Amino acid sequence: MPGIGDVLWQTGKAMKPIDKDELYEHLSGFLKGKGVELKEGAYTKGIQKGCTLLVEAINLSQKGISRAKDEVDKKLDAMRQVIHEKTAPKAKAAAQTSKAHRAKAKPQAPKAKVKAKPAKRSSV
């Protein structure tokens, strides 16, 4: 199952920030569907505070992940540039190489074949 960071890296888009009370409202709705209704009281306020802290942590971590992704992208672009500069053919070397290829590509006149004369045998 992909995590929050995986979605950001694959899509390039960060998730929308979660509203302060959104998580608590969803939790209340979920529990109500299970037959548990949250009524006003000390435990409800504790649950609401916990949800608020969780929302703040999620939103802050999303901002941090987004900043980290931007920094990694910048460093990766710089590294690609360095690799390109180190591996790209030099202008002088490229010109010399292309001249050498053109010289090799010219058709050469066939060389005349010289037949070897058979060696004379001497009779002894």
Secondary structure, 3 states (H helix, E strand, C coil): CCCHHHHHHHHCCCCCCCCCCHHHHHHHHHHHHCCCCCCCCHHHHHHHHHHHHHHHHHHHHHHHHHHHHHHHHHHHHHHHHHHHHHHCCCHHHHHHHHHHHHHHHCCCCCCCCCCCCCCCCCCC
